[in-house]
Amino acid sequence: MYSGWPATNEPRNSHFDRKGNAKGKEKSAPYPVLDHGTLVAAALHDANGRLEWTSIVADPPKAEQSLLKSGKPVLVFPATRTPPLQLSKMSVLHRAEQGANFLRTFVPDIDIPAELIRDEITKDAKILREFEDFDPYAGNQLEPIIRWDSSSKQSSFLAFPVGELKRDLNVSPFVYSKEGGACLKPSPQSIRTFDTPIQQISASKCIGQKQGSHTFWNEKITSHNLLASYLLVRTFGTTSLLEFKTSGSASNPAMHVEELGSITSSATGGMQAVDVKIAATPLDMTLVNNQGAVRLVRRAASSLESDIFWRLELTDNMDTCLLMSKNRLKKLDFRTKDTTLEMYAAISNEILTSVEDFQTDSMIRLCTTNQVIWIDRRSTAKPLLSFNHGRAFDRTLEVKTIAFQPGHPTILSSRKNSLLSIYDISRSNESLVHVQTPPYCLTALADGVQKGHTFLRHPLDPPDSPVSFFRLSDVGSIRAFLLSTTDRGEVSFSWSEDVKRLTAQSARLQDEASTHSSRDLTMLDMFPAYDHIFRVHSHEKGMDAEEAAESLYDLIEKAPSYWQDFNGPVDQVLTTYDVLFRSGDEPPHPTRADFLTDSVVNSTRSYRALLQGRVSTDSYKKGAAWNYDLIPTLSRFDADMAPDLRTVADHLRRFDLHSDAGRSAQSVRREVEAREQLVLDLAMSHHVYSPQPFSVGGDVQNELETMTKTLSLDDEPPPVSFTFLRPIAKNSDDKEDSISMGVRSLLKDWDVGTDPRKSVYRDLYGGGDVERAPIRRRAIPPTALPSERSAAQQRPPTVVAATSTSQFHAGQRFLTQEIKFHHRSGSQPVTMDTGISGMSQDFMASTQILPGAYGGRPAIKKKVVKKRVGGF
């Protein structure tokens, strides 16, 4: 057998026209170069014991059926994006002028040279032309997915990006049947959305099958692990590793993906990846960046666990590294494929937070939420020792070891607080691990949550020099201090003028953060909205009003009988507009407020009907149980408010715009319509009606009780009665009357409807000389005075005067004693006031013995207790 086609590596003479140093001999390729119609290579081979010549070009096919043919193209999935924008055909100079005009228009305060704009646009045009010819970042975006459900059954899918920005991943299944074969069922829904457009999709490939197991790139995995396929989706930002799963029946599968991890530009040397490939399992991923550097991203089998926390730590060997999850610490060896060494497994109540491999003493520092552990890398069967740090549950704990003379202290820190714990543990001369000093703590200055920290010693400093500790806050500020065993110096620094200006800007940012942090700049063209409001909507509204003229007249005729046909509950009082609006049919688009609903009532014809008197509020008052006119109340706020519509319209003319030759007829018409609409709204709302009456006073029982208390001599004020506005009882245990006696005393002398400006203060305690209003008393029965006057005219003057005067002063004495001497009592009469005269006889003491324990004499006088009036 031959190993290949014959070829030669010797150079041959060039027959191509070349210039300069390119002339000369051309080196042949070490393989046959085929060309149409030529015999490039031939060789002898064994055929049944005889040598026969065979050519690299086979004989032509004998049957026409062996040739491939194309079928009729059909559309299996519709377009989801607009056509790409065509590059501008304008010259670079013209585009530079347009860019400069744009910057001068929108950024007039910044002076940008035209040369700079021209250079940037030239570079941009060159890059766009190159990418139009060939885009090295664009990979294959249409990828089939083969998934093995069992050893004898597999399913197929098609993955591709959809959407205007190509950020949505769509996976459509193929449904297979024995009669029709494979049939693509496009799915309209995407299964995942990325932050940036998709550039490439790569799926895991299946190679072979052997005795119930499947070989994937020389690695055997049982069928149980093949229920999910894997996808690498490369976008402009990152490369995502997805696990593709299905559920449900084969004819209608439910598809979803789960992200196992993402690969950023740091995995490709800080460059953007241009191609990605994935093996049959997510253990190996190969990436190449735009510099041609190939990186192998290898994940251990334990990475298939449901854990998103992973940390890497480099060792002194370039072929190994430490991989830590929240539960396990393992050592990976890149020289073999799956060599992992488990170094530590977390217990049930702890989580691993950080790991450090300190190369000087060959010990690994491992921190958990409970303890700090020291492990010998040469013997990882069990840790050397550990310390319980006693910190609260914190997953940001980190350990860092610093080389000091003579020991190597380990510092435990956190991003959530400023506490530093120091553990001085090192090996002795006998290679034993010792704790040199007990653990102690330090406090570092911190501003809220920290974003990072580091320890730094300059390479030129001696080993026993201090170490600087730096912290980065969440606002971007950095604080630092020294760690030393000798002194407590400060970190040396020097600020330039630019840094000082940044300090002033930082202070202003702190002040403006609370007020300007949520502000956003959005430019929006509101012309379509204003055009719809002022032109389209007005035009349509005018047309609708003309068509609905008959409907308006029907409403006006039905409105007076609204209360007769009323049969529904009303939670609020109604205005004239509500009565007219509810007299018609229900609107197709109701709102919470009737005046916000489009109706024929809000039209020019309705305004004319008001002027003509066709809408009369008197007819609406007849059927309402209660009504009220708000014009007197509104007139107190605006003196020009009147019930006459023409008067109100004349008053509103003062707010018209100045008429000039430049105003259009449409502007004047809109102004008149707006004024008429305002007059219409005021006329339709100043009368209110209610289908339920409102009681002015309380109920009959309360009225009788109030009258009884008024006739009695008790000073207790009557309770307050509510009419239209009534308080709502709250859920409280206090069942007593919440209105105090002071409030009731004030409301006792207040009559509803009186003018408050005419009220005169009356001192009830008699402590001042304030002018008092005349006291209203109950009217004397009309039969008393006429009888006195008639008696005075018939009897003799002397007798009449004495009798009449005595009766009058007796009544005056009773009133005087009731008001001023209410608490006086006794068997002896009280001396009359000095103002009373004209009496013919003096009063004498009574000698009649009265019944009782003391013969009419007063009992022992009790101490007078002054009643306390609450509310003052």
C-alpha positions, 0 to 999 in steps of 0.5 A: 500500500502506498502512503500517499500521492507522489509529490516533489519538494524541489523548486521549479522555474516561475512562469508568472510575471513578477516584479523586483525581488519577487522574480525567481523560482517558486517552491512546489507544494508537498502535495498534489495540486489539482487543476481542472482537466489535468492529470496531476498524479498517478500511482501503482497499486495491487489489484488481485496480485497484479499492479495497476495504475490508478489516477487521483482523478476517479472515473466519471460516474456511470449513473446520473442518480449519483449526482447531487441535485437541488430542490425548490427553496421554501421559507421555513422561518420568517424574517425578524430583523430589518435590512442592514443599513447601507454604508454612506456613499458620501466622501470623507470630507462631506461626512466630516462637515456633517459631523462638525455641524452636528457637534456645533448644534448640540454641543456648542460649548465644546470646540472640536477641531475639524481635523480631529473629526476628519481623522476619526471619520476616516478611521471609522470609514476604513474599518467599516469598509474592511468589515464589509468585505470580511468580518473576522468576528462573525462566526457560524450563527446557524448550528444544529444540536444532536441530543441522545435520549437513549442508546437508540433514539436521538433528537435534533434541534436548530439554534439561531439568533432572532430579534432586531438586535440578534440578542435572542437565542431561538431553538426550534425542534425537528419532529421525526415520523416514519411516514414523513421523516424529519420536519422542522417546527419553528418556535416563535419564542426565544429561550434566552436573551443576551446583553449583546448581539450573538456572533457565534453558536457552537454545539457539542458533537457526538462521535460514536456509540459502543455497547450502551455508551457513547464516545465523545472525543475519546471520553466515555460517558454513560447514557444517563449523562447524555440527557443534556447537550451543551452550547457555547454562545459567543457574543460581543461581550462574553462567551456563555456555556449553556446546558440544553435540556428538553422535557415533554413528548417528542412531538411537542418538546419543552426546551430550556437552557441553564447557564453553567458559566461565562468566559470573559476576555480575561480567558483569551489574554484580554482580547476578544474571541473570534472562534470557540469550540466545545467538546462533547462535555463541558469539561474542555472549551477551546478559545482563540482570540484576535491575536491568534492565542489559543486558550484551553479552558478546562473545568473539573467534573465537580463543576457540574454541581449547582454552584456559581461560586468558584475561585482559582489560586495559582501555585508554584507549579505552572501546570497546577492550580487550586480550584475552590467551590463553596464546598470543596477545595481541589488541585488541578493538574493540566498535564493530564486531562482529569487529574484532580486531588481533593484537599478539603471538603466543607462540613455541613454548617460552613462555606469556603470563602477564600484560599491562599497558597503561601509558597515560602512555608509550603502551607495553604491558608483556607478560610471558611465562614467558621474557621481559618485552616492551615494545610500542608501542600505536601501532605493534604490528608488532613489539615495541620491546624485551624482557628475558629475566628468567631466572626458572623456569617460572612462570605466575603472573608479573605486571608492574606499572609505577609512576610515579616521578620521573623514570622509570617502572620496571616491577616483575616479581613472582610469587605463588610467591616473594618476589622482585621484579625491577625494569626501568627502561625509559622514553622519552627526549626523542627518543621513543626507548626507553632502559634507564635502569638495569640490572635488579636485584632486591628481596626481599619478605616472603612467607608461602607461596603468595600470593593477590594483591598490589597497589601503592598510592599515596594520591591526595593524595601527591606523585608522588615519594612512596613506594609501598606494596606489599601482599601477601595470603597464602593464610591471609588475612594481609596484609603491606606495605612501602614502595617509595621512591627516598629512604628506607626507611621503614615503612608506617604503620598503627594497630590497634584493639582488635578487630584485636588480638583477631583477632590472638590468635584467629589465633594459636589458629587456627594451633595448632588447624589441624593437629588440628581442620581435618578435624573435621566435625559431623554429626547422625544419628539412630541409633535405626533402627540400635539398634532393628534390633540390639536388637529386630529382630535379636534377635527374628529371631535367636531365631526362627531359632534355634528353627527351626535346633535340629535343625541344631545337633544334626546338627552335634554328631553330625558333629563327632567325625568331622570329622578323618576327613572332612577333605580340605582345606588349613588355614592356621591352627589350629582351635578347637572352634567352628571344628570345629563350624562346619565340620562343617555346610554352607557359609554363604550369606554367608561372612566372613573370620572364622568367628566373625563369621558367623551360625551355629546354634552361637551360640545358647542351645541350644548353651550347653545342649548344653555344660552337658549334656556333649554337646559333648566336646573329648576326641572332637575330640582323637582325630582331631587330629594336635596339640591344646593347651588354653589354660586354664592360659595363660588362668588366669595372666591371670584366676585365676577361669578354669576349665575348668568352665562353671558356675564361669566363669558364676558368676564372671561374675555379679559383673558383672550389673546391680543388680536393682530393680523398674524393670528390665524382663524383656527387660533381664534376659533380654538380660543372661542371654543375653549372659553365656551367650554369653560363656561359650559363646565361652570354652568354644568357643575354649580348645581348639585343634587342628591337622591337622598335627603340630608337631615339638618338636626339629629333624630327625634329622641336626641331632639327631645333630650336636647330640649329637656336639658335646655329647660333644666338648670344643668350647665351641661351643653347639648351633644353636637349633631352632624348633618351632611359631613359625619365623622367615621368611627374608628376601631378603638376601645374608647366608647365614650363621647370623643367631643369634649365639653369645651367644644360642645360649649363653644358650639352651643352658642353657634347657630348654623347659617349665621355670619361668623364676622358678626359674632361677639365674644362673651366671657362666661366667667365674668373676668373682663370688661369686654363688651357683651352681646345681649343675652338671648332669653326665652320669650315671656308668654304673650298673655302676661304683659297685656294683662298687666298693661290692661290692669294698669289702665283700670286700677287707681294710680297708687295701688296700680303703681305699687302692685305693677312695680312689685310684680315687675321687680319680683320677676327682675329679682328672679332673673337676677338671682338666677344669673348672678346669685344662683348659689345663694340659699337660706330662709331669710330673703335676699336684699334687693339691688340698689337699682330697684326702687318704688316699693311701698312696703319692705319685705319682712322675715317670715315667722311661720314654722315650716315642716322639716327636720330644722323647721325650714332653716337651712341645713349645714352648708356643704363646701361648694365644689366648682364644676370643671369645664373640660376643653379649656 
